[in-house]
C-alpha cells in the first residue's frame, strides 16, 4: 500500500513539473504554436491574420484633421496612423489600412504632400489622395508609385489616376466630402495595372520589431517615465492631439480637438498599443507656408509610449522603401507591443508633454 501511495505522489509531482515547464515556455513560442493553419503574424500589428490577407497590399489614405471634417470613415481600420504638420499650422493624417477590402466608404480624402511619399513607400501601399502640390511632381509620377487621385495628382499638373472611383457626399461641403470605396479601388487598380498583392521587389517583410510577449518598459528602470496622459498640443496646436492610457486593456485612447477621435463607420474611439513621437528636421519652402521634412536621417530622436510609460528613443531611415527603425538610448531596437501604432512626426523643437 505504501508503495502504491509513493507511486501516486511521484506521478502527481511529475505531472506538476510538466505543467510548470509548459507554463515557462516563452510567450512568443506559445503564440506561434497557437496560430491556426493558414495564419501568419501581421507586419503591422503582430496579430494573427490569414496568409491571404497578409499578401494583400495596404492602402495609405490621406485624411484631414480639420474639425469640420470629422469623423472620417474607415480610419479605425488603420493599423498604423501618421500625423504630420502641413501649411497653415494644421496637421494631416496618413492612414495605413491593410483590411480595406470590405469598406464601402473610405475618407474623407484630402491632398498629399511630398514628405508623405517616403513614409507611404515603407509599406508599398496603394496611395490614395485628392491631388497634391507641385513639390511632389517628380516622385508621384515615377513608375514605382501606384496612386489613385481624385484630381490632378500634384495639384497643378499630372494625371488623375482612378479619379472616376471617387465620389462626393451631400452631408458635408467640399473639400471635406470626397470618398472612395473598396470596390472602386479594386476596379481602378485593375484598369491601371496596379498589383493588389504585395510586390516582392518593394515589399519589406519585417517592419516593426515586436516584443515576444508584453513590453512594460520596466527593463529601463527610472529611465521609463510615467505617461498615462500624453499631450501633443505643443506639436499639433490646432488639433491638440492627445492620448489617455487605459490600464484595463493597455491601450492609449486618442482625442482630437479635445473630444474622442472616432471612426464614422463604427463610432468607436481610436486606440493604440504604441504611440511614437518622431522629432524631424524641417524647413518652410515658400511664402504659402508649404513645408519639407527630412524623412531620411540617422541622428534625430523621439519618444516611445506604451503601457503607461515612456522612454526616449532615436530613429533611422536610410532608404525609400526601407522601414523607419526605432532605438533606445543604448542602441537597441525597441520592442513594440502587439497592436496598432500611432506615429506623430513632430517638427524638431516641438515636444510632447506627458505625466
N, C-alpha and C positions, 0 to 999 in steps of 0.2 A: 504493500500500500504506500509505504514511504517512497519507494522507487517511482511509482506512478505519479505521486504528488510532485516529486522533484522534476520529473519529465514534463509535467504540465506547466510548472513555473518556468522551466527552461524554454519551453515553446512560447510562452507569453512574452518573456523578455526578448527572445529572438524576434518575434513579431514587432514588438515595440521598437527595437533597434532598426528594423527595416523601415518602419513608418517614419522614424526620425530622420533616417538617411534620405528618404524621399522628400521630406519637407525641407531638407537642407540643400536640395538641388537649386542652383541659381535660377532666378526668375525668368531670365531670357530663355533658358533651356526648357523650362516648363511651358512657356508660352509657345515656343516653336513646335513642341510636340502636340500642343492643343490645336494647332491650325488644321482645319478640315482640308481634305483633299481638294486641290484646285485653288487654294487660297495662298496669298503671299502678304508680306508686310508692305504697307503703303509708304512710298518715299516721302509723302507729305506729312503724315501723322504717325506712322509706325503701327497703325491699326490694321487688323486683318481686312483684306479686300480680295475679291476674286482676281485670278490671274488675268482674266479678260479685261476687267476694269483697270487693272494696273497697266495694261498695254495700251490704253486709250490716251490720246494727247489731252492735256487740260486746256481750258480756255483761260485767258488773262484779260479781264474786263475792266475798262476804265469807268469808275463810278464816282459821283460827286459827294462832297461833304456839305454842300450848301444846305442851310436849314430848311429852305422851302422845297428842297428836292427829296427830303426824307419821307418815308423809308424806302430803301431800294429793294428790288425783287431779286431773290437768289443769292444775296450777299451772305446769308447764313450758311450757304454751301461752300464758301471759300475756306479751304484748308490752310491757306497762307494769305494774309491780308496785309498789304503795304499801304502806308500813308506817307505822303511827301508834300512839302510846300510847293505852291505854284505862285504865279504873279498875283498881285492884289492881296497878299498875305493870307490867302485861303489855300488849304490843302486839298488834295485829291487822293483817291484810293485806287489801287490795282488789286483786284480780287482774283486769286488763282483758284480755279474751281475744276476739280477732276471729275466729279459726278454730275455733270451738267446735262446729261443726255435726256433726262426726263422733265426738264424745266420748260414750261410753256411761256414764261415771261422773265427775261433777264435784263436787269438795268434799274434805273435809267442809265444811259450810257453817255459819257462825255468824251471830249477830245484828249489826245495823248500829247506827251512832251518827250523830247529826245532822251531824257535820263530815265524814263520808264523802260525803254527798249532793252538796255543791258540787264535790267532786273528781270524783265519778262523772259529773255532768252535763256536764263538759268534753267527754266523749266521746259523749254522747247514747246511753248503753247501756240494755240491759235490766238493771236492778239486781236481783241475786239474793241474798237473805238469809233468815235464820231468825229473824224477829222483830226487836225493837229496844228502844228506850227512849222514854218519852213526850216527851222533849225534841225528838224528830224528828216529832211528830204532825202539826204544821201543814204541814210541807214534803212529807212522804212521801205525804200524801193529795191533793196538788194534781194536777190532771188531766194536766199535762205529764210527770209522773213515771210511768214504766212499770216496775213492780217485781213480782217474784214472791217470796212469803214463805211459809215453811213453817208459820208460826203467825201470830197477830195481829201486824200489821205494825209497831206501835210498842209491843209488849210488853203493855201493859195495855188496849189497845183497837185499834180499826181493823179492817179486814177482813184476810183471809188469801188474797190473790190467787194462784191457781195452787198452793195448798197440796197438792192431790191429786197433783201431779207429783213431790213429794219422797218419798224413801224412806230407810229406815234399814238399815244392815248389822248383822250379828251379830258382826263381828270386833272391834268396839270398843263401849264403853259410851257412852250419852248423856251430854253433848250432842255428843260428838265423832264421831257416826256418821250424820249426815244428809247426803244427797246428792241430786243431780238429774242427769238425762240430757239430751242434746241433743234427743232425741225428745220428752221431757217438756216442755222449754222451748218447742219449736215448737207442740205441741198446746195448751199453756196460753196462749201468745200469740195463737193463732188464736181460742180461745174468748173471750179478754178483749179482742180487737180491737186488740192491740198490733202495730205495724208491725215486720216483721222486716228491713226495709230502712231505710237512713238517712232521717231526716226533714229535708228541706231547711230548714224553719223553725228548727231547733235545731242542725243539724249544722255543725261548723266544718271546712272543707276543708283548713285549714292549722293544724297544732298546733306540733310541734317545728320548729325551724329547723335542718335538716340540712346538714352540710358538703357541698360539691360533690365533694370527694374524701375524704382522710383527715385528720382534725384531730388533730395530735400535741400541740397546745398550745405548740409551740416558739415561736410568734409572741409569746408573753408573756414570753420570756426568763426571768430569775431569779424572776419572779412565779409561774411554774409550778413547783411543788414536786414532789419525788419522792413517789409514792404507789403503791407496789406492794403494800403491806399496809394495809388500811383496817379500823379497828375502830369499830363503833358501840355498843360496850358502855356508854359513858357516856350514850348516848341511849336505848338499849333494854337495860337491865341484866339483865332476865330472859332474853332470847334471846341476848344478846351477839352480835348480828348482825355478821358480818364478811365481807370480800372479799379475795381474793388474786389479783393480776394474773398472767396467763399471757402472756408476750410472744410465744409461738408462734402464738397465734390472736388476740391483742389483746383478750381478754375478762377480766372480773372474775368469779371463781367464788365463789359465795355459801356462807357457812356459817351454821348456826343451832344454838344450844346447843353450839357447839364441834365440830359434825360437818357433813359435807357436806349441804347442803339439796337434797333430790332430789324428783323427781316420782314418785309411786307407780305411775303408768302405765308409765313408761319406765326408772326407776331412774337417770336422768341428773341430774347436778348442775345447778342453775340457774346461768346465766352471762349477764352483761350487758356490752354495749358502753359503756353510760353509767351512772354512779352519781351521783345528786344528793342532797345533804342540804339540806333546806329549813327553815331556822330560822323558827319560827312562834310568835307570841304566843298565850298560852293562860291559862285560869283554871279552877280547880275549881268545880264547880257546887253540890255538896251534900255531906252527910256520908257518902254512899255512895262518894264519890270519882269520880263522873262528871265528865268534862272537857268543855271547849269550846275550840276552836281558831279563830283568826282567819284563815279561809281567804281573805278578801279583804284585800289590803294592797298598798302600793307602797313600803314603807320597809324591809322585812326583808331579811336576807342569807342566805348559804348557801355551799355548796361544790360544785364540779363535778369529778368524777374520770373520766378516760378515758386510755387508752394509757399507764398507769403514772404519770400526772401529775395535779396538782390545781391549780385556781385558785379564788380567792374570787369569789363571784357575788352578785347581788341578784335578787329575783323580784317579779313583779307579777301580780295577778289582780284585775279590777275588775268583772266581770260573771259571772252564774251559769253560762251556757253558754260563756263565753269561756275560752280556754285560759290556763293559767299561763305567763307568759313569763319567761325567764331571761337576765340581762345580765352582762357582765363589768364590771370597775371603771371602764372608760372609757365605759360606757353603751351598748356594742354588744351586740346579742342574740347569745348564744353559739351556736356551731355544734356540734350533736351529731353523733356518728358513727353511721353506719348500723348498726342492730341494736336489741336490746332495751334498755329503760331501767328502772332501779330508782330509786324516789324515797322517801327516808326523811324524813317530816315530823317534825321534831325540836322538842321543847319549847325555846323560846328560853332560852339559858343552858346547854343540854347540847350539847357539841361533839364532833365526831368526832376520832379520833386516827389518824394515818397516818404512814407513813415509806417 
